[in-house]
Amino acid sequence: MGDINLYKPEFNLERDTFLGTKEVKTKKLFYLSKMAQDEQWNYSGENENKILYNYLCYTYDRLKQEDSIKRNEERYKILVCDNDEYMCFNTGLLTRSNGTDIYAYFGKNTSAYARSGQNWFLIGFYQKTDSEMSKFKYYPEIADYFTNPADFIYDKKLQLYIDYDHIIDDNYERFEKLGLSDKHIIKALLENAVKTITEKVKRNYKLAIPQFYTDKGTMQSKIQLLLPLFLFGREYADLALVVDKSEYRYVGKTILTLEWAYVNSRRIVRPDAEWLKI
C-alpha cells in the first residue's frame, strides 16, 4: 500500500467520542448527508457515507491540532459549555436548505458500549438557531487550512522532479490493479504522463488540487498538490501524483488512487476538477 497510511485520518474523533453503535452511527451519517448541501459522500457501490465519515474525522483532527496551538486571544474550536455537560464543533458543512453552518453536538458519555477515553457521545447535528446551541457562549469557527495561499496554486516557474523508483516500488500493487506488471513499462508510462500533465498544469492551474498533509513523525503540517496521471492517454485519470513544494522545486514521491485523492482533497474543500471523479 505504499505511503497510504500517511494520508489516513488520526481518528481522534473515535478516540475522544462515541458515535454510537454501527447501526446508529450509519443513521447519523445518513441524516447529516441529507442535511448538508448535496455532494458525493459514498464510494461507488456503497451507501455507508464513508467519505463523509473520513471528512468528519479529518475535520476534528485539524480542529484539535489548532486548539493545541491556540494563542491567548483565540477562541477554542472544539467548544465545551460552562457546565462541562456538552461539547460541539463546526463541521464545516452548510445546510442545503439555507446554507447555514452545521455543528456536531455531543453530551457527556454514559453509554456502556463506549471505550475508555470516549468522554463524549454524539447526540446529533444542529444549526445556530437550534435550542441546543444556546448552551454555548459563541459559535465555533470552521477548521483553517490556509496557512500560505500561494501553496494552493501550482507555480509554473518551479521545476518538477520525480522519484520514480520510490513511486513504483512502494506502489507496485496499484499499478498491478491497472493491469501493469513490467516496471520498465510502468516507468515509461509514468514519464510520459508526468511530461503531459506538467505541460497541461502550466496552462491550467486548476488541474492541481490541494490536500492537507500532517507528517505522523514530526506532526508538521503542510499543503501538497495532487496532479492527475493519464497513464493510458484516456480522458479520465488513472492515478494522482502527490507533489511537495519547497522554495526551489516540486518533488513527486508517491501516488494515490483516485478514491484516496478525493477523500484527502475533500478535507479542505469539495473538489470540482473534472479529472477527480469517483
FENDA-V755182 format. One record per helix or strand. SS is the DSSP state (h for helix, s for strand). FROM is the first residue (numbers start at 0). LEN is the number of residues. Records with the same first field share a line. If there is no record, write none. Layout:
SS = FROM-LEN, FROM-LEN
This chain:
h = 3-4, 11-5, 21-14, 49-19, 130-5, 148-4, 163-7, 171-6, 182-21, 204-3, 257-9
s = 16-2, 35-1, 77-3, 85-10, 100-8, 119-7, 158-4, 208-6, 220-9, 238-7, 248-8
